[in-house]
Protein backbone atom coordinates (compact mmCIF):
# COMPACT_ATOMS: atom_id res chain seq x y z
CA UNK A 1 0.00 0.00 0.00
CA UNK A 2 1.13 3.55 -0.74
CA UNK A 3 2.90 5.29 2.17
CA UNK A 4 0.76 8.41 1.68
CA UNK A 5 -2.38 6.33 2.16
CA UNK A 6 -0.93 4.89 5.36
CA UNK A 7 -0.71 8.44 6.78
CA UNK A 8 -4.42 9.02 6.31
CA UNK A 9 -7.06 8.48 8.97
CA UNK A 10 -10.40 6.71 8.66
CA UNK A 11 -13.56 8.55 9.64
CA UNK A 12 -13.66 6.66 12.94
CA UNK A 13 -9.99 7.39 13.67
CA UNK A 14 -10.47 11.07 12.90
CA UNK A 15 -13.55 11.28 15.12
CA UNK A 16 -11.66 9.67 17.99
CA UNK A 17 -8.63 11.92 17.47
CA UNK A 18 -10.79 15.07 17.47
CA UNK A 19 -13.06 13.72 20.23
CA UNK A 20 -16.20 14.26 18.18
CA UNK A 21 -18.82 11.87 16.83
CA UNK A 22 -18.75 10.22 13.43
CA UNK A 23 -21.96 12.16 12.73
CA UNK A 24 -20.03 15.40 13.26
CA UNK A 25 -17.39 14.25 10.76
CA UNK A 26 -20.17 13.50 8.24
CA UNK A 27 -21.70 16.95 8.81
CA UNK A 28 -18.31 18.64 8.41
CA UNK A 29 -17.73 16.72 5.16
CA UNK A 30 -20.92 18.23 3.78
CA UNK A 31 -19.55 21.63 4.83
CA UNK A 32 -16.27 21.08 2.98
CA UNK A 33 -14.02 19.07 5.31
CA UNK A 34 -11.15 17.93 3.09
CA UNK A 35 -10.96 14.21 2.43
CA UNK A 36 -9.36 11.80 0.00
CA UNK A 37 -11.22 9.05 -1.81
CA UNK A 38 -9.25 5.81 -1.96
CA UNK A 39 -10.90 3.50 -4.44
CA UNK A 40 -14.63 3.65 -4.98
CA UNK A 41 -16.02 3.85 -1.44
CA UNK A 42 -13.11 4.32 0.94
CA UNK A 43 -12.64 7.85 2.31
CA UNK A 44 -9.60 8.94 4.32
CA UNK A 45 -8.60 12.18 6.00
CA UNK A 46 -5.20 13.90 6.10
CA UNK A 47 -4.87 15.24 9.64
CA UNK A 48 -2.84 18.30 8.59
CA UNK A 49 -5.49 19.30 6.01
CA UNK A 50 -8.28 18.75 8.52
CA UNK A 51 -6.46 20.80 11.18
CA UNK A 52 -5.93 23.64 8.72
CA UNK A 53 -9.62 23.53 7.72
CA UNK A 54 -10.76 23.60 11.36
CA UNK A 55 -8.41 26.49 12.21
CA UNK A 56 -9.69 28.49 9.23
CA UNK A 57 -13.30 27.90 10.29
CA UNK A 58 -12.51 28.96 13.86
CA UNK A 59 -10.91 32.19 12.59
CA UNK A 60 -13.95 33.09 10.44
N, CA, C and O of each residue as an XYZ file, in Angstrom:
240
protein
N       0.844     -1.187      0.000
C       0.000      0.000      0.000
C       0.880      1.237      0.000
O       1.969      1.227      0.573
N       0.421      2.288     -0.629
C       1.130      3.550     -0.739
C       1.363      4.154      0.643
O       0.466      4.146      1.486
N       2.572      4.679      0.878
C       2.898      5.289      2.169
C       1.990      6.467      2.473
O       1.597      6.655      3.624
N       1.647      7.264      1.468
C       0.764      8.408      1.679
C      -0.593      7.955      2.205
O      -1.174      8.609      3.071
N      -1.090      6.858      1.695
C      -2.377      6.334      2.157
C      -2.267      5.880      3.606
O      -3.222      6.015      4.371
N      -1.117      5.346      3.989
C      -0.927      4.895      5.360
C      -0.959      6.041      6.360
O      -1.207      5.813      7.544
N      -0.712      7.275      5.907
C      -0.715      8.436      6.781
C      -2.094      9.074      6.904
O      -2.253     10.093      7.575
N      -3.071      8.484      6.269
C      -4.423      9.016      6.305
C      -5.247      8.297      7.363
O      -5.020      7.125      7.662
N      -6.213      9.027      7.924
C      -7.065      8.476      8.973
C      -8.429      8.096      8.417
O      -8.935      8.731      7.491
N      -9.014      7.060      8.988
C     -10.397      6.708      8.656
C     -11.325      7.704      9.358
O     -10.889      8.486     10.203
N     -12.579      7.662      9.002
C     -13.564      8.549      9.638
C     -13.617      8.289     11.140
O     -13.657      9.227     11.936
N     -13.617      7.030     11.520
C     -13.664      6.663     12.936
C     -12.402      7.150     13.670
O     -12.489      7.696     14.770
N     -11.244      6.947     13.056
C      -9.989      7.389     13.675
C      -9.963      8.906     13.839
O      -9.520      9.417     14.868
N     -10.436      9.620     12.829
C     -10.470     11.075     12.905
C     -11.413     11.535     14.006
O     -11.080     12.431     14.782
N     -12.585     10.925     14.075
C     -13.548     11.282     15.120
C     -12.944     11.066     16.501
O     -13.084     11.918     17.378
N     -12.281      9.948     16.701
C     -11.661      9.666     17.987
C     -10.546     10.667     18.286
O     -10.424     11.142     19.415
N      -9.738     10.987     17.284
C      -8.633     11.925     17.474
C      -9.148     13.311     17.865
O      -8.582     13.969     18.738
N     -10.230     13.748     17.209
C     -10.787     15.075     17.468
C     -11.785     15.078     18.620
O     -12.263     16.134     19.034
N     -12.093     13.900     19.132
C     -13.056     13.724     20.227
C     -14.429     14.298     19.854
O     -15.052     15.041     20.612
N     -14.865     13.917     18.653
C     -16.201     14.259     18.180
C     -16.851     12.983     17.661
O     -16.192     11.948     17.557
N     -18.121     13.050     17.340
C     -18.817     11.872     16.831
C     -18.579     11.704     15.335
O     -18.187     12.642     14.640
N     -18.824     10.498     14.862
C     -18.746     10.224     13.425
C     -19.787     11.069     12.697
O     -19.551     11.493     11.566
N     -20.920     11.316     13.318
C     -21.960     12.161     12.730
C     -21.437     13.572     12.496
O     -21.761     14.194     11.484
N     -20.629     14.080     13.423
C     -20.030     15.402     13.257
C     -19.086     15.408     12.062
O     -19.078     16.360     11.282
N     -18.288     14.348     11.914
C     -17.392     14.248     10.763
C     -18.207     14.255      9.471
O     -17.834     14.933      8.513
N     -19.302     13.517      9.430
C     -20.169     13.501      8.243
C     -20.724     14.898      7.958
O     -20.755     15.329      6.805
N     -21.157     15.599      8.988
C     -21.698     16.947      8.815
C     -20.614     17.895      8.298
O     -20.866     18.699      7.400
N     -19.418     17.799      8.861
C     -18.315     18.643      8.412
C     -17.946     18.351      6.963
O     -17.604     19.263      6.210
N     -18.016     17.071      6.569
C     -17.728     16.722      5.164
C     -18.679     17.447      4.235
O     -18.265     17.943      3.188
N     -19.942     17.516      4.601
C     -20.924     18.226      3.785
C     -20.625     19.719      3.734
O     -21.032     20.410      2.800
N     -19.904     20.216      4.753
C     -19.548     21.634      4.829
C     -18.175     21.917      4.214
O     -17.715     23.059      4.217
N     -17.523     20.875      3.688
C     -16.270     21.085      2.981
C     -15.029     20.513      3.627
O     -13.921     20.806      3.178
N     -15.173     19.700      4.674
C     -14.022     19.071      5.309
C     -13.227     18.307      4.256
O     -13.784     17.453      3.566
N     -11.930     18.601      4.122
C     -11.150     17.927      3.085
C     -10.975     16.433      3.368
O     -10.707     16.020      4.496
N     -11.135     15.645      2.316
C     -10.960     14.208      2.432
C     -10.420     13.673      1.119
O     -10.456     14.350      0.091
N      -9.925     12.459      1.169
C      -9.360     11.804      0.003
C     -10.107     10.501     -0.235
O     -10.281      9.698      0.682
N     -10.541     10.300     -1.459
C     -11.220      9.055     -1.808
C     -10.162      8.051     -2.256
O      -9.365      8.325     -3.153
N     -10.171      6.889     -1.617
C      -9.246      5.808     -1.959
C     -10.099      4.682     -2.517
O     -10.819      4.011     -1.777
N     -10.016      4.479     -3.814
C     -10.896      3.500     -4.438
C     -12.282      4.087     -4.629
O     -12.448      5.302     -4.728
N     -13.263      3.220     -4.678
C     -14.633      3.649     -4.979
C     -15.349      4.190     -3.738
O     -15.992      5.238     -3.803
N     -15.243      3.487     -2.617
C     -16.024      3.852     -1.437
C     -15.204      4.342     -0.256
O     -15.743      5.005      0.630
N     -13.939      4.035     -0.224
C     -13.112      4.324      0.939
C     -12.722      5.799      0.984
O     -12.201      6.341      0.010
N     -12.977      6.441      2.123
C     -12.636      7.846      2.311
C     -11.665      7.948      3.473
O     -11.864      7.329      4.517
N     -10.611      8.735      3.285
C      -9.605      8.944      4.318
C      -9.360     10.432      4.494
O      -9.665     11.235      3.612
N      -8.806     10.788      5.648
C      -8.598     12.180      6.005
C      -7.138     12.422      6.356
O      -6.544     11.672      7.130
N      -6.561     13.479      5.779
C      -5.202     13.902      6.098
C      -5.318     14.855      7.293
O      -5.944     15.910      7.194
N      -4.715     14.479      8.410
C      -4.873     15.244      9.641
C      -4.402     16.686      9.488
O      -5.023     17.591     10.045
N      -3.324     16.921      8.751
C      -2.838     18.300      8.593
C      -3.848     19.145      7.805
O      -4.061     20.312      8.134
N      -4.468     18.571      6.774
C      -5.486     19.296      6.005
C      -6.725     19.566      6.864
O      -7.305     20.650      6.803
N      -7.118     18.589      7.651
C      -8.281     18.745      8.524
C      -8.011     19.831      9.571
O      -8.867     20.677      9.828
N      -6.825     19.801     10.167
C      -6.461     20.796     11.179
C      -6.489     22.197     10.583
O      -7.010     23.129     11.196
N      -5.930     22.339      9.391
C      -5.930     23.637      8.715
C      -7.362     24.108      8.453
O      -7.683     25.280      8.655
N      -8.215     23.192      8.005
C      -9.619     23.527      7.722
C     -10.342     23.973      8.999
O     -11.084     24.955      8.983
N     -10.125     23.256     10.093
C     -10.763     23.597     11.360
C     -10.270     24.950     11.886
O     -11.058     25.744     12.399
N      -8.967     25.208     11.757
C      -8.413     26.490     12.207
C      -8.977     27.645     11.389
O      -9.275     28.706     11.938
N      -9.124     27.447     10.082
C      -9.689     28.486      9.228
C     -11.138     28.770      9.608
O     -11.564     29.924      9.652
N     -11.880     27.718      9.877
C     -13.297     27.897     10.294
C     -13.393     28.636     11.612
O     -14.268     29.485     11.786
N     -12.496     28.322     12.551
C     -12.509     28.962     13.865
C     -12.175     30.456     13.747
O     -12.680     31.275     14.516
N     -11.316     30.800     12.775
C     -10.910     32.192     12.594
C     -12.002     33.022     11.923
O     -12.059     34.239     12.101
N     -12.868     32.365     11.152
C     -13.945     33.088     10.437
C     -15.050     33.525     11.356
O     -16.019     34.139     10.908
